[in-house]
């Protein structure tokens, strides 16, 4: 099932006063803007304008795909709480609008999330454009001087899918009249990709570069493989062993998160909620990953599945020891382990080669299960580094050359032709104050 994000807003200059709304429909998998809508409403209240924006956004999403699932993001606490069923609707002007919005999609196919105003900039801009048009005695049309709207990425950071789609759209524009030759008419709910590129003249070099990206040949897959299975790889938050840099695998004491680790989990949960693109959560069954996944799942309103294939490497007799302690007690075994991915830690732990075999099998299973979806995998240092290493085709020794902090995010996308794209590694920006 296709997933859309609808962002909507409404405003009134006077409350009641001259009012308008704006709404945008975004592909949840790619972050690409699919449709925009805006309208000047005359004199009414903020809340009515917000409901009209919601209704327009839902209708635009329904026009694109009536079978889709929709996640609505608005900075109106009133509308979000009322449409979620937690607050009663008493105002006579809003009741029919809310009932109408509830009928656009079947019950259960639309979810609601409140977001701060600064995260709703695109819908806010459209609403203000509509009110500005009304002040001029006009109805809203796309601005002839504005650049085509490019949303801030709401999917995994570094997402290339939306960019590739815009490149293909730019190539398609070569076969249509340019802005200088006449701009095609566009309704308020038409796809943003149909908007001609204003303010930029496409040179031959531009087109050659765009075609090379959009229609690759040697060494590339087909030009359009559909949405990839995107794995957002989250390392669990800190445990008491983490700052001490002790080996902590699947064969040790199975520590829980520390207070610092729980705070990290809350921060990453908030960051993922702002992005709004996680559709599934799968976690390692160890205590620290279960706890981290639980914090995120509670924030996103999702369930957690567990997969033993995502567990950390078993470090055998080294569990709980620092690197220096292992070097002191088992110098020969440590040297062998550093030299060969087939070497096991002392006491019959798991080699990096065995971990890679396990992760590759888990990857293939999850890619098949979640094709076209964005999945949060809550796991550990070695599994995440192994996902990245395998995606890059890098040698086993590259595991020792990657930094991976507690509660960091990395992203790998897997396409239908078997190729992978590493989009992010060790992002900790959400942990900064």
N, C-alpha and C positions, 0 to 999 in steps of 0.2 A: 504494500500500500504506500502510495506517495505521501510525503509529509510536507506540509506548508507551515510557515510562520506568518501570522498576520500581525502587523504592528499598526495601531490606529490611534488617532488623537482628534480632539475637537477643541475649539476655543470660542470665546465670546468676548468682544471688546465692550464691556459694560455689564454683562451678566445680570439681566438680559441685555443684549446689544447685538451689533452686527457679528454674525457667527459663521463659522465654516469648519469643515472637517478634512482630514487627510488619512489615507490608508495605503499600506503597501503589502504585497504578498511576496514572500521570500521562499525559495527552495531550501528546505531544512538541511538537505544533504550537501548542497554546494555553496549556500550563501548568496546565490544569484537572485537579483530582483526580477520577478516575473510580471508584476502588474502594479500600477499605481492608480489611485482614485482620489479625487478631491472635489469639493462643491461648496459654493457660497450658499448659505441657508437663509439669509435675511436676518430678522431679529429673533433671537431665542437665547436659551441659557447654555452655559458651559456643558452641563451634564447631558442635555439633549444633543448637543453637537457631538459629544463623545460617543453617545449611543449610535448616532447616525454614521460616525466614522467606523465603528465596529460593524454595523450592518453592511456598509459598503465593502469593507475588507472581506467579510465572510462571503458576500455575493461574488466578489471578484475571484476568490479562491474556488468557489463552487463552479464558476464558469470554466476555470482551468481544469478542474478534475472533481466531479461530484462524489467520487469514491475516496477522496483523500482524507487523511487525518490532519487536524489543524491545531496549532498551539498559538493562542492569542497572547500577545504581550502589549500591555498598556500601562501608562503612568497614572491612570485613574483608579484609585483604590476603590471608589464607589462602584464603578462598572465591573471591575474584576470580582469583587466580593459578592455583588448581586447576581452576576451571571454564574458564579460558582455555587450559588444557592446558600451562601452563608449569611447574607443580609437580605432583608425583605425589601421589596420595591413598593414604595408608597406613592410616589409622585405620579399623577395621572398622565403626564406627558411621556413618561419613560416606560410605563407598563406595556403599552402596545409595541414600542420599539424593542424592548427586551424579549417579548413573546415572539416577535417576528424574527429577531436574531437567533432565537433558540430553535426556530423551525428550518433554518437554512441547511443545516447538516443534522443527521440523526443524533439523538442523545448518545453521549459517550465518545463521539468522534471529535469533540472540541474541548480543549483544556485551556485554562486561563492562568496568567502569571502577571503580577504587578512588577513593574520595573521603574527605576528612577527616570525622571524627565530627560536627563542628559543621555540616556540610552534609547530614547525614542525620537531622535533628531529628525529622521527622515519623514515620519508621519507629521511631526510638528511643523516642519518646513512646508509640507503640502497644505496643511490647514491654514497657515499664515498666507501662503500664496493665494488660497481661495478667498480669504478675507480681504486681502489687498485688491484682488480682482473685483470683489463686490463693492469696495470703496470707489472704484473707477466706474461702477455701473456695468460691469461685465461679469460673465461667468468664467470660472477657472479653465484655462488651457495650459499645457506645458509651456514653460518660459522659453521664449525664443533666444534668450541670451544665456540661459543657464547651461552648464555642461550636463550631459546625461547623468542621472543619479547612479552613483556607484556606492552601494552600502558598505558600511564597515563590516569586516568579516565577522559573521556570527557563528561560523563553523570552526573547525580546528584551525589554529593559526598556521599560516603558510599555505592555506588551501589553494590549489592551482586549478581546480575544476571550474570555478566561476570565471577565472581569467581566461581559460581556454574557450569557454562558451562565448565570452565577449569578443574574443579574437575571431571566432567563426561568424559571429554577428557582424563584425566589422568587414569581413570578407564579403558577406552577403550584401552589405550596403554598396559594394562596387557595382552591383548589377541594378541598383535603383537610382533614381535621380538624386543628385547631391542637394544639400540645403540651398545652394545658390540657384538650383534649377526648380525649386519648389518642394516644400516639405509635405510629405503625405499626411493626410488627416489622421488623428489618433483619438479614439474615445478615451474616457477617463479610466477605463479598466483594461486597456490594451497592454500587451507585454512591453516592458521597458526596452527589450532588445530591438523593438521595431523603431525606436527613436533614432533618427539619423545622428551621426557624430557631428555636432556643431562646433565651430571654432577651431577645427583642425583639418588641414588639407592632407589627404593621403598621398604620399609620394610612392613611386614604384618601389623604393627600398622598403617602405612601410609594409606594402602589400606582400612583397617577397618574404619578409620576416614573419608576417602574420601567417602566411600560407605554410611556411616551414613548421610552425608550431601547431597549427590547426590540422594539417594534413601530412603528418610525418611519413617518411618512406623507409629508407634503410635504417635498420636498428630500432625502429619504433613500431608500435602496434597500430591497429586500425584507428582512424581518426576519431571515432566516437564509440567508446566501449561501455557507455553507460556509467552510472554512478558507481564508484568503487566501494568495497567494504573498507571502512576507515576505522582503524584501531587507535583510540586515544589511550596511551599507555601511562598509567599513573603508578608511580612508586608509592608505597604506603608511607605514612608519617613516621616520625622518629619513635623508637623504643628506647628504653634505658641503655641498650647496647650500642645504639647508633652513634652518638657523639664520642664513644670510646673506641670506635672503629674495630669492633670485635666481629669475628665471623658469626653470622646468624643465619643459618639455613633452615632446611626442613627437618633436620635431625637433632635439633637442640631443644631448648626449654620452651620454645614457642612463646616469646614474650608478647605482651600487649603494648599498646601505645603508651607513651609517657604523656604528661600534661602538654608538653611542647608538641608532641605528635598529634594530639587531639585538636590543638589550635590550628596546626597546619592542615588537618583534614577539613576543618570548618572553612578555612580560607580557600582551599581548592574547590570545595563544594560551592561556595559563593561565586567563584570565578566561572565554574561550569554552568551554573544556573544563569548567569548573565549571558553566556554564549547561546544557551538554549538549543543545542543541537544533539546532545546525547540521547540516544533512543533505547539503548540497552546497557546493562551493567553486568559484567562477568568478573569474578574475583577468584584469586587463590583461596584455598580453604584455611590457611593459617590465621592465627588470631589477629595479627597486626593488619592483614589485608581485609579480613572480615570486618574489623572495626572501622577501618578507613572507608571501605565500600558502604557500610551502613550509614555513616555520616553523610556521604554524598547522596545516597539513595533517598534518605529522608528529605534532603533539600530539594531533590529533583522530582520526588513523587514516583520513583521507579522501584521495581523489585530487583533483587540481586540473585544471579545464578552463580554457582560455584563450579570450578573446573580444576581437578587435581593436576592437570597438565601445566597450570600456571604457578605451581608451587616453586619455592626457591630451591637451588641446588643443595643437596645434602653434603655438608662439609666434614662428616665423619668425626674423628677425634679432635678436629680443630674447632668445633662448635664452642663459642663463648670465649675463644682466645683471641688476642691481638696478633697482628702479623709478626711483631717482634717475638712474641711468645712462641708462635709456631716455628719461627726460624731458630729459636734457641733449642726447642725440644725435638723438632723433626726436620733438621736442615736438609737431609738428602731427599726426603719426600717432598719438601717444599720446592727444592730446585727442580726435581723431575716434573712437578705440577706446573711450574712456571715455563718449562721448556716444551711441554707436549699437552695438547688438548685431550689425549687419551689417558693421561695419568690421573689416578684417583687420589683424593686426600687420604691421609693416614686413617686406617681403621675401616676401609671399605666404603668411603663416601662416593659421591657421584662425580664422574669426570665431566669436563666441559663438552666433550664429544657426545656423551650420553644426554646431557642437558639439551644440546642442540637438536638431537634426534627427537627428543620429547617435545620441544618447542615447535619444531617444524610440523610434527603430526598435529599438535594442538592448533597451530596457525591454520593448517589446511582445513581442519574440521570447522573452525570458527568462520573462516572466509566463506565456506560453502553455506553455513547456517545463516550468515548475516550479510549476504551479498546486497550491496546498495545501501547499507545502513551504517550509522556511526555508533560504535560500541566503545564504552569505557572498559578497559581491562585493568583491574587493580591487582598489581603483582609486585615483583621484587627486582633487585638490581640485575642479577644474572639473566632472568628471562627477558627483561626489557632490552638489555644490551644485545641479547641473542636475536631478538626480533629485528633490531636495527642492523646487526651484522649480516644476517641472512638476506635482508632486503637490499643491502649494498653489495652483497657478494664479497665482503671483506674477509680476510684471513682470521683464524681464531685468535691470534695475538692482538687483534684490534680491541678485544674485550678489555685489555689492560690500558687502553688509550682513550677510554670514554669516561667522562665524569657524569655521575648520575646522583643527584641530591635527593634527600628525603622529600616526599610530596611533590616531586617534579613531574612535568608532563612532557611526553614525547608523542609523535604522531607518525604512523605509517599507513599508507593507503594501498590496497591490493585490487588490481584490475582484472577484468575477465580473461585477458590473455595470459595471466600468470605473472605479469610484471608488477613491481612494487615501487612506491615513491616515498622516500623519507622526507617528511615535511617539517619536522620539528624535533629537537633533541634537548632535554634537560632544561625546559622552561620553568623558572621559579619566580617569574615576575609577580604572580599572584600572592607570593609570600612576603613581598615588600610592603611596608606600612603605607 
